Amino acid sequence: MWLQFFCYHCFTGGIGEAVLSAVALEKNVIVKKLAVKEIARSGPSAALLEMFGISASAIVKAVEELIH
């Protein structure tokens, strides 16, 4: 089983950590967490999503990496 988790917020804390904690004791679970890993900034949405690796294409790439 694999779980793709996507978070617009920072990499640590929040719902991302809650999801990881919820599946921590499960067997055969692969988690790929995508989130902003540095200080967020202002700008056009599409550019920011791409910059932080959380755009639609980044999500597709992450899923493809998990299933191949």
Predicted model as a PDB file, atoms N, CA, C, CB and O in Angstrom, pLDDT in the B-factor column:
MODEL        1                                                                  
ATOM      1  N   MET A   1       0.847  -1.174   0.000  1.00 61.00           N  
ATOM      2  CA  MET A   1       0.000   0.000   0.000  1.00 61.00           C  
ATOM      3  C   MET A   1       0.892   1.236   0.000  1.00 61.00           C  
ATOM      4  CB  MET A   1      -0.963  -0.002   1.220  1.00 61.00           C  
ATOM      5  O   MET A   1       1.917   1.273   0.680  1.00 61.00           O  
ATOM      6  N   TRP A   2       0.498   2.229  -0.755  1.00 57.00           N  
ATOM      7  CA  TRP A   2       1.238   3.484  -0.717  1.00 57.00           C  
ATOM      8  C   TRP A   2       0.263   4.618  -0.469  1.00 57.00           C  
ATOM      9  CB  TRP A   2       2.029   3.712  -2.031  1.00 57.00           C  
ATOM     10  O   TRP A   2      -0.918   4.531  -0.804  1.00 57.00           O  
ATOM     11  N   LEU A   3       0.769   5.657   0.111  1.00 59.00           N  
ATOM     12  CA  LEU A   3      -0.035   6.820   0.461  1.00 59.00           C  
ATOM     13  C   LEU A   3       0.687   8.049  -0.036  1.00 59.00           C  
ATOM     14  CB  LEU A   3      -0.296   6.901   1.993  1.00 59.00           C  
ATOM     15  O   LEU A   3       1.832   8.304   0.338  1.00 59.00           O  
ATOM     16  N   GLN A   4       0.026   8.799  -0.865  1.00 56.00           N  
ATOM     17  CA  GLN A   4       0.584  10.062  -1.349  1.00 56.00           C  
ATOM     18  C   GLN A   4      -0.045  11.157  -0.521  1.00 56.00           C  
ATOM     19  CB  GLN A   4       0.323  10.280  -2.891  1.00 56.00           C  
ATOM     20  O   GLN A   4      -1.267  11.307  -0.506  1.00 56.00           O  
ATOM     21  N   PHE A   5       0.776  11.918   0.162  1.00 59.00           N  
ATOM     22  CA  PHE A   5       0.237  13.000   0.975  1.00 59.00           C  
ATOM     23  C   PHE A   5       0.787  14.310   0.485  1.00 59.00           C  
ATOM     24  CB  PHE A   5       0.562  12.800   2.460  1.00 59.00           C  
ATOM     25  O   PHE A   5       1.996  14.459   0.304  1.00 59.00           O  
ATOM     26  N   PHE A   6      -0.089  15.253   0.272  1.00 57.00           N  
ATOM     27  CA  PHE A   6       0.270  16.551  -0.268  1.00 57.00           C  
ATOM     28  C   PHE A   6      -0.162  17.632   0.700  1.00 57.00           C  
ATOM     29  CB  PHE A   6      -0.364  16.770  -1.652  1.00 57.00           C  
ATOM     30  O   PHE A   6      -1.306  17.642   1.156  1.00 57.00           O  
ATOM     31  N   CYS A   7       0.735  18.530   1.012  1.00 58.00           N  
ATOM     32  CA  CYS A   7       0.438  19.575   1.982  1.00 58.00           C  
ATOM     33  C   CYS A   7       0.960  20.914   1.476  1.00 58.00           C  
ATOM     34  CB  CYS A   7       1.052  19.236   3.356  1.00 58.00           C  
ATOM     35  O   CYS A   7       2.124  21.027   1.091  1.00 58.00           O  
ATOM     36  N   TYR A   8       0.112  21.914   1.477  1.00 58.00           N  
ATOM     37  CA  TYR A   8       0.527  23.244   1.053  1.00 58.00           C  
ATOM     38  C   TYR A   8       1.367  23.940   2.118  1.00 58.00           C  
ATOM     39  CB  TYR A   8      -0.689  24.089   0.721  1.00 58.00           C  
ATOM     40  O   TYR A   8       2.001  24.958   1.843  1.00 58.00           O  
ATOM     41  N   HIS A   9       1.375  23.408   3.303  1.00 63.00           N  
ATOM     42  CA  HIS A   9       2.036  24.076   4.420  1.00 63.00           C  
ATOM     43  C   HIS A   9       3.434  23.539   4.633  1.00 63.00           C  
ATOM     44  CB  HIS A   9       1.223  23.917   5.691  1.00 63.00           C  
ATOM     45  O   HIS A   9       3.956  22.801   3.798  1.00 63.00           O  
ATOM     46  N   CYS A  10       4.027  23.901   5.724  1.00 68.00           N  
ATOM     47  CA  CYS A  10       5.412  23.504   5.973  1.00 68.00           C  
ATOM     48  C   CYS A  10       5.541  21.991   6.147  1.00 68.00           C  
ATOM     49  CB  CYS A  10       5.951  24.219   7.211  1.00 68.00           C  
ATOM     50  O   CYS A  10       4.575  21.292   6.450  1.00 68.00           O  
ATOM     51  N   PHE A  11       6.758  21.517   5.946  1.00 71.00           N  
ATOM     52  CA  PHE A  11       7.041  20.092   5.943  1.00 71.00           C  
ATOM     53  C   PHE A  11       6.869  19.452   7.312  1.00 71.00           C  
ATOM     54  CB  PHE A  11       8.432  19.853   5.449  1.00 71.00           C  
ATOM     55  O   PHE A  11       6.448  18.299   7.406  1.00 71.00           O  
ATOM     56  N   THR A  12       7.187  20.183   8.372  1.00 74.00           N  
ATOM     57  CA  THR A  12       7.083  19.612   9.718  1.00 74.00           C  
ATOM     58  C   THR A  12       5.839  20.134  10.421  1.00 74.00           C  
ATOM     59  CB  THR A  12       8.341  19.938  10.548  1.00 74.00           C  
ATOM     60  O   THR A  12       5.420  21.273  10.216  1.00 74.00           O  
ATOM     61  N   GLY A  13       5.267  19.288  11.243  1.00 74.00           N  
ATOM     62  CA  GLY A  13       4.080  19.673  12.014  1.00 74.00           C  
ATOM     63  C   GLY A  13       2.809  19.615  11.179  1.00 74.00           C  
ATOM     64  O   GLY A  13       2.838  19.267   9.998  1.00 74.00           O  
ATOM     65  N   GLY A  14       1.734  19.951  11.793  1.00 74.00           N  
ATOM     66  CA  GLY A  14       0.449  20.028  11.096  1.00 74.00           C  
ATOM     67  C   GLY A  14      -0.116  18.683  10.700  1.00 74.00           C  
ATOM     68  O   GLY A  14       0.215  17.650  11.283  1.00 74.00           O  
ATOM     69  N   ILE A  15      -0.962  18.715   9.713  1.00 77.00           N  
ATOM     70  CA  ILE A  15      -1.681  17.507   9.301  1.00 77.00           C  
ATOM     71  C   ILE A  15      -0.747  16.469   8.691  1.00 77.00           C  
ATOM     72  CB  ILE A  15      -2.775  17.861   8.303  1.00 77.00           C  
ATOM     73  O   ILE A  15      -1.013  15.271   8.776  1.00 77.00           O  
ATOM     74  N   GLY A  16       0.341  16.916   8.080  1.00 76.00           N  
ATOM     75  CA  GLY A  16       1.301  15.957   7.521  1.00 76.00           C  
ATOM     76  C   GLY A  16       1.871  15.046   8.588  1.00 76.00           C  
ATOM     77  O   GLY A  16       1.965  13.834   8.392  1.00 76.00           O  
ATOM     78  N   GLU A  17       2.246  15.615   9.695  1.00 80.00           N  
ATOM     79  CA  GLU A  17       2.766  14.813  10.799  1.00 80.00           C  
ATOM     80  C   GLU A  17       1.676  13.919  11.378  1.00 80.00           C  
ATOM     81  CB  GLU A  17       3.346  15.719  11.894  1.00 80.00           C  
ATOM     82  O   GLU A  17       1.955  12.795  11.797  1.00 80.00           O  
ATOM     83  N   ALA A  18       0.454  14.400  11.405  1.00 82.00           N  
ATOM     84  CA  ALA A  18      -0.657  13.591  11.913  1.00 82.00           C  
ATOM     85  C   ALA A  18      -0.883  12.364  11.029  1.00 82.00           C  
ATOM     86  CB  ALA A  18      -1.947  14.434  11.993  1.00 82.00           C  
ATOM     87  O   ALA A  18      -1.105  11.264  11.535  1.00 82.00           O  
ATOM     88  N   VAL A  19      -0.826  12.551   9.720  1.00 81.00           N  
ATOM     89  CA  VAL A  19      -0.991  11.418   8.789  1.00 81.00           C  
ATOM     90  C   VAL A  19       0.147  10.425   8.980  1.00 81.00           C  
ATOM     91  CB  VAL A  19      -1.035  11.911   7.311  1.00 81.00           C  
ATOM     92  O   VAL A  19      -0.090   9.220   9.052  1.00 81.00           O  
ATOM     93  N   LEU A  20       1.373  10.916   9.062  1.00 82.00           N  
ATOM     94  CA  LEU A  20       2.514  10.021   9.263  1.00 82.00           C  
ATOM     95  C   LEU A  20       2.395   9.246  10.572  1.00 82.00           C  
ATOM     96  CB  LEU A  20       3.817  10.817   9.248  1.00 82.00           C  
ATOM     97  O   LEU A  20       2.713   8.058  10.624  1.00 82.00           O  
ATOM     98  N   SER A  21       1.944   9.908  11.613  1.00 85.00           N  
ATOM     99  CA  SER A  21       1.758   9.228  12.897  1.00 85.00           C  
ATOM    100  C   SER A  21       0.673   8.168  12.812  1.00 85.00           C  
ATOM    101  CB  SER A  21       1.413  10.236  13.987  1.00 85.00           C  
ATOM    102  O   SER A  21       0.789   7.104  13.419  1.00 85.00           O  
ATOM    103  N   ALA A  22      -0.375   8.455  12.066  1.00 87.00           N  
ATOM    104  CA  ALA A  22      -1.498   7.516  11.950  1.00 87.00           C  
ATOM    105  C   ALA A  22      -1.092   6.220  11.257  1.00 87.00           C  
ATOM    106  CB  ALA A  22      -2.647   8.165  11.189  1.00 87.00           C  
ATOM    107  O   ALA A  22      -1.637   5.161  11.568  1.00 87.00           O  
ATOM    108  N   VAL A  23      -0.152   6.285  10.330  1.00 86.00           N  
ATOM    109  CA  VAL A  23       0.235   5.080   9.591  1.00 86.00           C  
ATOM    110  C   VAL A  23       1.583   4.518  10.052  1.00 86.00           C  
ATOM    111  CB  VAL A  23       0.292   5.384   8.103  1.00 86.00           C  
ATOM    112  O   VAL A  23       2.078   3.552   9.473  1.00 86.00           O  
ATOM    113  N   ALA A  24       2.164   5.100  11.063  1.00 85.00           N  
ATOM    114  CA  ALA A  24       3.508   4.717  11.510  1.00 85.00           C  
ATOM    115  C   ALA A  24       3.628   3.240  11.865  1.00 85.00           C  
ATOM    116  CB  ALA A  24       3.900   5.545  12.702  1.00 85.00           C  
ATOM    117  O   ALA A  24       4.670   2.635  11.609  1.00 85.00           O  
ATOM    118  N   LEU A  25       2.620   2.661  12.432  1.00 87.00           N  
ATOM    119  CA  LEU A  25       2.695   1.257  12.858  1.00 87.00           C  
ATOM    120  C   LEU A  25       2.130   0.279  11.832  1.00 87.00           C  
ATOM    121  CB  LEU A  25       1.961   1.084  14.161  1.00 87.00           C  
ATOM    122  O   LEU A  25       2.133  -0.930  12.062  1.00 87.00           O  
ATOM    123  N   GLU A  26       1.652   0.785  10.719  1.00 85.00           N  
ATOM    124  CA  GLU A  26       1.116  -0.079   9.667  1.00 85.00           C  
ATOM    125  C   GLU A  26       2.270  -0.732   8.905  1.00 85.00           C  
ATOM    126  CB  GLU A  26       0.206   0.730   8.697  1.00 85.00           C  
ATOM    127  O   GLU A  26       3.339  -0.142   8.750  1.00 85.00           O  
ATOM    128  N   LYS A  27       2.043  -1.938   8.441  1.00 86.00           N  
ATOM    129  CA  LYS A  27       3.059  -2.651   7.672  1.00 86.00           C  
ATOM    130  C   LYS A  27       2.853  -2.387   6.188  1.00 86.00           C  
ATOM    131  CB  LYS A  27       3.014  -4.170   7.967  1.00 86.00           C  
ATOM    132  O   LYS A  27       1.730  -2.193   5.722  1.00 86.00           O  
ATOM    133  N   ASN A  28       3.966  -2.384   5.455  1.00 83.00           N  
ATOM    134  CA  ASN A  28       3.941  -2.249   3.999  1.00 83.00           C  
ATOM    135  C   ASN A  28       3.269  -0.972   3.512  1.00 83.00           C  
ATOM    136  CB  ASN A  28       3.246  -3.426   3.400  1.00 83.00           C  
ATOM    137  O   ASN A  28       2.567  -0.986   2.501  1.00 83.00           O  
ATOM    138  N   VAL A  29       3.476   0.109   4.212  1.00 82.00           N  
ATOM    139  CA  VAL A  29       2.939   1.405   3.799  1.00 82.00           C  
ATOM    140  C   VAL A  29       4.115   2.294   3.403  1.00 82.00           C  
ATOM    141  CB  VAL A  29       2.083   2.068   4.944  1.00 82.00           C  
ATOM    142  O   VAL A  29       5.052   2.483   4.179  1.00 82.00           O  
ATOM    143  N   ILE A  30       4.056   2.828   2.207  1.00 80.00           N  
ATOM    144  CA  ILE A  30       5.072   3.763   1.728  1.00 80.00           C  
ATOM    145  C   ILE A  30       4.428   5.135   1.690  1.00 80.00           C  
ATOM    146  CB  ILE A  30       5.636   3.350   0.313  1.00 80.00           C  
ATOM    147  O   ILE A  30       3.364   5.311   1.095  1.00 80.00           O  
ATOM    148  N   VAL A  31       5.059   6.094   2.314  1.00 78.00           N  
ATOM    149  CA  VAL A  31       4.518   7.451   2.357  1.00 78.00           C  
ATOM    150  C   VAL A  31       5.457   8.392   1.616  1.00 78.00           C  
ATOM    151  CB  VAL A  31       4.311   7.924   3.821  1.00 78.00           C  
ATOM    152  O   VAL A  31       6.663   8.397   1.859  1.00 78.00           O  
ATOM    153  N   LYS A  32       4.908   9.167   0.735  1.00 79.00           N  
ATOM    154  CA  LYS A  32       5.660  10.213   0.037  1.00 79.00           C  
ATOM    155  C   LYS A  32       4.992  11.525   0.400  1.00 79.00           C  
ATOM    156  CB  LYS A  32       5.693   9.986  -1.537  1.00 79.00           C  
ATOM    157  O   LYS A  32       3.838  11.763   0.043  1.00 79.00           O  
ATOM    158  N   LYS A  33       5.707  12.362   1.098  1.00 80.00           N  
ATOM    159  CA  LYS A  33       5.129  13.620   1.574  1.00 80.00           C  
ATOM    160  C   LYS A  33       5.701  14.781   0.771  1.00 80.00           C  
ATOM    161  CB  LYS A  33       5.402  13.818   3.089  1.00 80.00           C  
ATOM    162  O   LYS A  33       6.915  14.969   0.704  1.00 80.00           O  
ATOM    163  N   LEU A  34       4.813  15.550   0.166  1.00 82.00           N  
ATOM    164  CA  LEU A  34       5.199  16.740  -0.575  1.00 82.00           C  
ATOM    165  C   LEU A  34       4.724  17.950   0.201  1.00 82.00           C  
ATOM    166  CB  LEU A  34       4.615  16.731  -2.018  1.00 82.00           C  
ATOM    167  O   LEU A  34       3.549  18.031   0.558  1.00 82.00           O  
ATOM    168  N   ALA A  35       5.596  18.873   0.463  1.00 83.00           N  
ATOM    169  CA  ALA A  35       5.233  20.066   1.227  1.00 83.00           C  
ATOM    170  C   ALA A  35       6.279  21.147   1.007  1.00 83.00           C  
ATOM    171  CB  ALA A  35       5.094  19.741   2.736  1.00 83.00           C  
ATOM    172  O   ALA A  35       7.352  20.882   0.467  1.00 83.00           O  
ATOM    173  N   VAL A  36       5.967  22.346   1.421  1.00 84.00           N  
ATOM    174  CA  VAL A  36       6.911  23.451   1.356  1.00 84.00           C  
ATOM    175  C   VAL A  36       8.007  23.191   2.382  1.00 84.00           C  
ATOM    176  CB  VAL A  36       6.204  24.825   1.614  1.00 84.00           C  
ATOM    177  O   VAL A  36       7.722  23.027   3.568  1.00 84.00           O  
ATOM    178  N   LYS A  37       9.261  23.152   1.930  1.00 82.00           N  
ATOM    179  CA  LYS A  37      10.379  22.807   2.806  1.00 82.00           C  
ATOM    180  C   LYS A  37      11.237  24.013   3.177  1.00 82.00           C  
ATOM    181  CB  LYS A  37      11.240  21.763   2.145  1.00 82.00           C  
ATOM    182  O   LYS A  37      12.256  23.857   3.850  1.00 82.00           O  
ATOM    183  N   GLU A  38      10.852  25.186   2.760  1.00 83.00           N  
ATOM    184  CA  GLU A  38      11.599  26.390   3.096  1.00 83.00           C  
ATOM    185  C   GLU A  38      10.623  27.516   3.387  1.00 83.00           C  
ATOM    186  CB  GLU A  38      12.567  26.783   1.954  1.00 83.00           C  
ATOM    187  O   GLU A  38       9.410  27.307   3.360  1.00 83.00           O  
ATOM    188  N   ILE A  39      11.126  28.686   3.659  1.00 83.00           N  
ATOM    189  CA  ILE A  39      10.254  29.815   3.981  1.00 83.00           C  
ATOM    190  C   ILE A  39       9.421  30.171   2.757  1.00 83.00           C  
ATOM    191  CB  ILE A  39      11.083  31.043   4.459  1.00 83.00           C  
ATOM    192  O   ILE A  39       9.954  30.420   1.675  1.00 83.00           O  
ATOM    193  N   ALA A  40       8.117  30.191   2.945  1.00 78.00           N  
ATOM    194  CA  ALA A  40       7.206  30.519   1.842  1.00 78.00           C  
ATOM    195  C   ALA A  40       7.336  31.995   1.495  1.00 78.00           C  
ATOM    196  CB  ALA A  40       5.736  30.176   2.212  1.00 78.00           C  
ATOM    197  O   ALA A  40       7.781  32.801   2.313  1.00 78.00           O  
ATOM    198  N   ARG A  41       6.952  32.330   0.303  1.00 85.00           N  
ATOM    199  CA  ARG A  41       7.002  33.716  -0.144  1.00 85.00           C  
ATOM    200  C   ARG A  41       5.795  34.033  -0.995  1.00 85.00           C  
ATOM    201  CB  ARG A  41       8.287  33.993  -0.923  1.00 85.00           C  
ATOM    202  O   ARG A  41       4.997  33.148  -1.307  1.00 85.00           O  
ATOM    203  N   SER A  42       5.659  35.270  -1.365  1.00 91.00           N  
ATOM    204  CA  SER A  42       4.539  35.718  -2.187  1.00 91.00           C  
ATOM    205  C   SER A  42       4.907  35.603  -3.657  1.00 91.00           C  
ATOM    206  CB  SER A  42       4.143  37.169  -1.839  1.00 91.00           C  
ATOM    207  O   SER A  42       6.081  35.637  -4.026  1.00 91.00           O  
ATOM    208  N   GLY A  43       3.885  35.467  -4.487  1.00 93.00           N  
ATOM    209  CA  GLY A  43       4.099  35.415  -5.927  1.00 93.00           C  
ATOM    210  C   GLY A  43       2.935  34.730  -6.609  1.00 93.00           C  
ATOM    211  O   GLY A  43       1.977  34.322  -5.954  1.00 93.00           O  
ATOM    212  N   PRO A  44       3.013  34.602  -7.915  1.00 95.00           N  
ATOM    213  CA  PRO A  44       1.948  33.918  -8.664  1.00 95.00           C  
ATOM    214  C   PRO A  44       1.837  32.458  -8.218  1.00 95.00           C  
ATOM    215  CB  PRO A  44       2.219  33.993 -10.192  1.00 95.00           C  
ATOM    216  O   PRO A  44       2.844  31.770  -8.050  1.00 95.00           O  
ATOM    217  N   SER A  45       0.619  32.007  -8.033  1.00 91.00           N  
ATOM    218  CA  SER A  45       0.382  30.651  -7.518  1.00 91.00           C  
ATOM    219  C   SER A  45       1.124  29.574  -8.300  1.00 91.00           C  
ATOM    220  CB  SER A  45      -1.094  30.348  -7.537  1.00 91.00           C  
ATOM    221  O   SER A  45       1.806  28.736  -7.710  1.00 91.00           O  
ATOM    222  N   ALA A  46       0.994  29.594  -9.619  1.00 93.00           N  
ATOM    223  CA  ALA A  46       1.617  28.546 -10.439  1.00 93.00           C  
ATOM    224  C   ALA A  46       3.131  28.526 -10.252  1.00 93.00           C  
ATOM    225  CB  ALA A  46       1.275  28.752 -11.922  1.00 93.00           C  
ATOM    226  O   ALA A  46       3.731  27.455 -10.158  1.00 93.00           O  
ATOM    227  N   ALA A  47       3.741  29.684 -10.199  1.00 94.00           N  
ATOM    228  CA  ALA A  47       5.193  29.765 -10.034  1.00 94.00           C  
ATOM    229  C   ALA A  47       5.618  29.250  -8.662  1.00 94.00           C  
ATOM    230  CB  ALA A  47       5.673  31.210 -10.225  1.00 94.00           C  
ATOM    231  O   ALA A  47       6.628  28.556  -8.543  1.00 94.00           O  
ATOM    232  N   LEU A  48       4.858  29.584  -7.638  1.00 92.00           N  
ATOM    233  CA  LEU A  48       5.193  29.134  -6.286  1.00 92.00           C  
ATOM    234  C   LEU A  48       5.017  27.625  -6.140  1.00 92.00           C  
ATOM    235  CB  LEU A  48       4.329  29.862  -5.257  1.00 92.00           C  
ATOM    236  O   LEU A  48       5.855  26.957  -5.535  1.00 92.00           O  
ATOM    237  N   LEU A  49       3.936  27.091  -6.688  1.00 91.00           N  
ATOM    238  CA  LEU A  49       3.723  25.646  -6.621  1.00 91.00           C  
ATOM    239  C   LEU A  49       4.872  24.906  -7.289  1.00 91.00           C  
ATOM    240  CB  LEU A  49       2.389  25.265  -7.280  1.00 91.00           C  
ATOM    241  O   LEU A  49       5.353  23.896  -6.776  1.00 91.00           O  
ATOM    242  N   GLU A  50       5.305  25.413  -8.433  1.00 93.00           N  
ATOM    243  CA  GLU A  50       6.430  24.795  -9.143  1.00 93.00           C  
ATOM    244  C   GLU A  50       7.730  24.952  -8.346  1.00 93.00           C  
ATOM    245  CB  GLU A  50       6.587  25.418 -10.548  1.00 93.00           C  
ATOM    246  O   GLU A  50       8.501  24.001  -8.218  1.00 93.00           O  
ATOM    247  N   MET A  51       7.967  26.142  -7.818  1.00 92.00           N  
ATOM    248  CA  MET A  51       9.188  26.427  -7.065  1.00 92.00           C  
ATOM    249  C   MET A  51       9.347  25.499  -5.860  1.00 92.00           C  
ATOM    250  CB  MET A  51       9.188  27.880  -6.600  1.00 92.00           C  
ATOM    251  O   MET A  51      10.451  25.050  -5.553  1.00 92.00           O  
ATOM    252  N   PHE A  52       8.246  25.219  -5.191  1.00 89.00           N  
ATOM    253  CA  PHE A  52       8.308  24.403  -3.978  1.00 89.00           C  
ATOM    254  C   PHE A  52       8.075  22.918  -4.236  1.00 89.00           C  
ATOM    255  CB  PHE A  52       7.295  24.897  -2.986  1.00 89.00           C  
ATOM    256  O   PHE A  52       8.026  22.124  -3.296  1.00 89.00           O  
ATOM    257  N   GLY A  53       7.934  22.540  -5.502  1.00 89.00           N  
ATOM    258  CA  GLY A  53       7.784  21.125  -5.838  1.00 89.00           C  
ATOM    259  C   GLY A  53       6.454  20.526  -5.456  1.00 89.00           C  
ATOM    260  O   GLY A  53       6.361  19.332  -5.171  1.00 89.00           O  
ATOM    261  N   ILE A  54       5.406  21.361  -5.448  1.00 88.00           N  
ATOM    262  CA  ILE A  54       4.082  20.859  -5.081  1.00 88.00           C  
ATOM    263  C   ILE A  54       3.046  21.165  -6.162  1.00 88.00           C  
ATOM    264  CB  ILE A  54       3.639  21.465  -3.750  1.00 88.00           C  
ATOM    265  O   ILE A  54       1.848  21.212  -5.885  1.00 88.00           O  
ATOM    266  N   SER A  55       3.511  21.370  -7.390  1.00 91.00           N  
ATOM    267  CA  SER A  55       2.604  21.620  -8.514  1.00 91.00           C  
ATOM    268  C   SER A  55       1.948  20.304  -8.936  1.00 91.00           C  
ATOM    269  CB  SER A  55       3.368  22.266  -9.715  1.00 91.00           C  
ATOM    270  O   SER A  55       2.335  19.232  -8.471  1.00 91.00           O  
ATOM    271  N   ALA A  56       0.969  20.394  -9.803  1.00 91.00           N  
ATOM    272  CA  ALA A  56       0.296  19.195 -10.306  1.00 91.00           C  
ATOM    273  C   ALA A  56       1.301  18.251 -10.970  1.00 91.00           C  
ATOM    274  CB  ALA A  56      -0.815  19.578 -11.306  1.00 91.00           C  
ATOM    275  O   ALA A  56       1.234  17.038 -10.774  1.00 91.00           O  
ATOM    276  N   SER A  57       2.228  18.802 -11.749  1.00 94.00           N  
ATOM    277  CA  SER A  57       3.223  17.943 -12.413  1.00 94.00           C  
ATOM    278  C   SER A  57       4.148  17.277 -11.396  1.00 94.00           C  
ATOM    279  CB  SER A  57       4.054  18.761 -13.417  1.00 94.00           C  
ATOM    280  O   SER A  57       4.567  16.138 -11.599  1.00 94.00           O  
ATOM    281  N   ALA A  58       4.468  17.970 -10.310  1.00 91.00           N  
ATOM    282  CA  ALA A  58       5.301  17.376  -9.256  1.00 91.00           C  
ATOM    283  C   ALA A  58       4.560  16.240  -8.555  1.00 91.00           C  
ATOM    284  CB  ALA A  58       5.720  18.448  -8.228  1.00 91.00           C  
ATOM    285  O   ALA A  58       5.158  15.222  -8.209  1.00 91.00           O  
ATOM    286  N   ILE A  59       3.273  16.417  -8.350  1.00 88.00           N  
ATOM    287  CA  ILE A  59       2.469  15.366  -7.713  1.00 88.00           C  
ATOM    288  C   ILE A  59       2.401  14.145  -8.617  1.00 88.00           C  
ATOM    289  CB  ILE A  59       1.043  15.877  -7.394  1.00 88.00           C  
ATOM    290  O   ILE A  59       2.569  13.017  -8.153  1.00 88.00           O  
ATOM    291  N   VAL A  60       2.156  14.365  -9.912  1.00 90.00           N  
ATOM    292  CA  VAL A  60       2.106  13.254 -10.870  1.00 90.00           C  
ATOM    293  C   VAL A  60       3.441  12.515 -10.886  1.00 90.00           C  
ATOM    294  CB  VAL A  60       1.758  13.770 -12.293  1.00 90.00           C  
ATOM    295  O   VAL A  60       3.470  11.284 -10.868  1.00 90.00           O  
ATOM    296  N   LYS A  61       4.534  13.253 -10.919  1.00 92.00           N  
ATOM    297  CA  LYS A  61       5.867  12.643 -10.932  1.00 92.00           C  
ATOM    298  C   LYS A  61       6.090  11.797  -9.677  1.00 92.00           C  
ATOM    299  CB  LYS A  61       6.956  13.730 -11.041  1.00 92.00           C  
ATOM    300  O   LYS A  61       6.608  10.684  -9.763  1.00 92.00           O  
ATOM    301  N   ALA A  62       5.703  12.319  -8.524  1.00 88.00           N  
ATOM    302  CA  ALA A  62       5.874  11.590  -7.258  1.00 88.00           C  
ATOM    303  C   ALA A  62       5.061  10.297  -7.250  1.00 88.00           C  
ATOM    304  CB  ALA A  62       5.461  12.476  -6.070  1.00 88.00           C  
ATOM    305  O   ALA A  62       5.544   9.259  -6.798  1.00 88.00           O  
ATOM    306  N   VAL A  63       3.838  10.363  -7.748  1.00 86.00           N  
ATOM    307  CA  VAL A  63       2.995   9.166  -7.807  1.00 86.00           C  
ATOM    308  C   VAL A  63       3.596   8.150  -8.766  1.00 86.00           C  
ATOM    309  CB  VAL A  63       1.559   9.527  -8.241  1.00 86.00           C  
ATOM    310  O   VAL A  63       3.650   6.959  -8.459  1.00 86.00           O  
ATOM    311  N   GLU A  64       4.044   8.614  -9.918  1.00 90.00           N  
ATOM    312  CA  GLU A  64       4.656   7.697 -10.899  1.00 90.00           C  
ATOM    313  C   GLU A  64       5.890   7.008 -10.321  1.00 90.00           C  
ATOM    314  CB  GLU A  64       5.038   8.461 -12.182  1.00 90.00           C  
ATOM    315  O   GLU A  64       6.119   5.824 -10.571  1.00 90.00           O  
ATOM    316  N   GLU A  65       6.689   7.755  -9.544  1.00 88.00           N  
ATOM    317  CA  GLU A  65       7.862   7.168  -8.912  1.00 88.00           C  
ATOM    318  C   GLU A  65       7.470   6.074  -7.912  1.00 88.00           C  
ATOM    319  CB  GLU A  65       8.680   8.255  -8.212  1.00 88.00           C  
ATOM    320  O   GLU A  65       8.185   5.084  -7.758  1.00 88.00           O  
ATOM    321  N   LEU A  66       6.353   6.255  -7.247  1.00 83.00           N  
ATOM    322  CA  LEU A  66       5.905   5.261  -6.265  1.00 83.00           C  
ATOM    323  C   LEU A  66       5.356   4.009  -6.914  1.00 83.00           C  
ATOM    324  CB  LEU A  66       4.855   5.858  -5.366  1.00 83.00           C  
ATOM    325  O   LEU A  66       5.521   2.916  -6.372  1.00 83.00           O  
ATOM    326  N   ILE A  67       4.707   4.137  -8.062  1.00 85.00           N  
ATOM    327  CA  ILE A  67       4.060   2.971  -8.662  1.00 85.00           C  
ATOM    328  C   ILE A  67       4.939   2.227  -9.667  1.00 85.00           C  
ATOM    329  CB  ILE A  67       2.796   3.397  -9.337  1.00 85.00           C  
ATOM    330  O   ILE A  67       4.572   1.152 -10.142  1.00 85.00           O  
ATOM    331  N   HIS A  68       6.087   2.794  -9.984  1.00 83.00           N  
ATOM    332  CA  HIS A  68       6.981   2.113 -10.935  1.00 83.00           C  
ATOM    333  C   HIS A  68       8.162   1.510 -10.230  1.00 83.00           C  
ATOM    334  CB  HIS A  68       7.464   3.074 -12.011  1.00 83.00           C  
ATOM    335  O   HIS A  68       9.018   0.900 -10.870  1.00 83.00           O  
TER     336      HIS A  68                                                      
ENDMDL                                                                          
END                                                                             
